[in-house]
């Protein structure tokens, strides 16, 4: 039996949207800060918190569409937010975005597996 990692906000009203956004924002901010520490060295965590809000909003708004469209738009919005917040050139933005995507996928799979094991 699998566990749904994303709340379907359509049944709970605005509260579910807020909770889903906050969970996604924290996830994106933490994984972005870890990626920034790896790629850039010591950076303020406030930058990751600011940039993490953008892909969280995009992924919540794009949720009803195709997963491929959602992933592509989330990646593009993440790269745009990283470029603006961290003030990096294209190469630095691409490197940090790739590191962020990699860490987010690893953490996402790990969290999914842990929750699946605990629930079953």
VOGU-3710 file (C-alpha; in Angstrom, 3 decimals, decimal comma):
1> xxxxxxxxxx> 0,000/0,000/0,000  1,389/3,378/-0,989  1,097/6,653/0,828  0,195/9,864/-0,943  2,969/12,393/-0,394  0,944/15,345/-1,606  -2,276/16,552/-0,062  -5,147/16,923/-2,515  -6,355/20,381/-1,531  -9,642/20,222/-3,414
11> xxxxxxxxxx> -11,590/18,558/-0,576  -10,474/20,610/2,420  -10,774/24,130/1,144  -8,249/26,911/1,681  -6,712/25,289/4,772  -5,434/22,373/2,694  -3,870/24,746/0,171  -2,062/26,625/2,932  -0,780/23,441/4,582  0,329/21,945/1,261
21> xxxxxxxxxx> 2,109/25,179/0,349  3,871/25,339/3,728  5,045/21,724/3,515  6,329/22,231/-0,038  7,974/25,528/0,914  9,846/23,990/3,836  10,907/21,021/1,688  12,181/23,237/-1,135  13,890/25,663/1,251  15,718/22,937/3,191
31> xxxxxxxxxx> 16,875/21,093/0,090  17,924/24,355/-1,595  19,919/25,420/1,448  21,715/22,063/1,492  22,460/22,399/-2,228  23,695/25,967/-1,754  25,975/24,870/1,074  27,424/22,200/-1,187  27,809/24,367/-4,303  28,445/27,866/-2,928
41> xxxxxxxxxx> 29,732/27,275/0,566  28,359/29,107/3,580  25,272/31,101/2,583  22,452/32,613/4,633  19,457/30,299/4,974  17,105/33,242/4,386  17,981/33,143/0,693  16,866/29,527/0,438  13,653/30,339/2,293  12,923/33,170/-0,131
51> xxxxxxxxxx> 13,740/31,175/-3,261  11,958/28,035/-2,008  8,589/29,780/-2,026  8,567/30,141/-5,816  8,672/26,443/-6,810  6,259/25,675/-3,959  3,701/28,093/-5,401  4,260/26,879/-8,953  3,984/23,202/-8,042  0,760/23,857/-6,133
61> xxxxxxxxxx> -0,814/25,853/-8,969  0,305/23,408/-11,680  -0,813/20,320/-9,723  -3,934/19,559/-11,830  -1,919/19,380/-15,063  0,375/16,711/-16,460  3,253/15,640/-14,184  5,723/16,357/-16,993  4,465/19,934/-17,313  4,532/20,349/-13,526
71> xxxxxxxxxx> 8,126/19,113/-13,219  9,386/21,272/-16,087  7,675/24,420/-14,799  8,819/23,750/-11,221  12,418/23,353/-12,428  12,270/26,521/-14,523  10,722/28,534/-11,699  13,307/27,146/-9,287  16,136/28,186/-11,602  14,630/31,655/-12,040
81> xxxxxxxxxx> 14,258/32,107/-8,280  17,825/30,893/-7,685  19,137/33,276/-10,350  17,361/36,265/-8,804  17,892/35,517/-5,103  21,479/34,273/-5,229  22,540/36,687/-8,027  24,396/33,994/-9,965  25,391/33,863/-13,605  23,835/31,251/-15,902
91> xxxxxxxxxx> 26,426/28,603/-15,173  26,171/29,044/-11,415  22,383/29,029/-11,617  22,412/25,822/-13,652  24,828/24,129/-11,263  22,890/25,126/-8,148  19,582/24,172/-9,787  20,948/20,755/-10,724  22,278/20,220/-7,198  18,948/21,320/-5,735
101> xxxxxxxxxx> 16,996/19,002/-8,025  19,281/16,083/-7,148  19,007/16,633/-3,407  15,250/17,153/-3,613  14,781/13,891/-5,541  16,969/11,946/-3,090  15,166/13,377/-0,062  11,775/12,925/-1,718  12,388/9,236/-2,410  13,795/8,714/1,073
111> xxxxxxxxxx> 10,814/10,398/2,739  8,369/8,467/0,554  10,018/5,163/1,471  10,130/5,969/5,185  6,482/6,995/5,261  5,506/3,916/3,245  7,379/1,635/5,651  5,875/3,284/8,714  2,333/3,163/7,391  2,299/-0,438/6,260
//
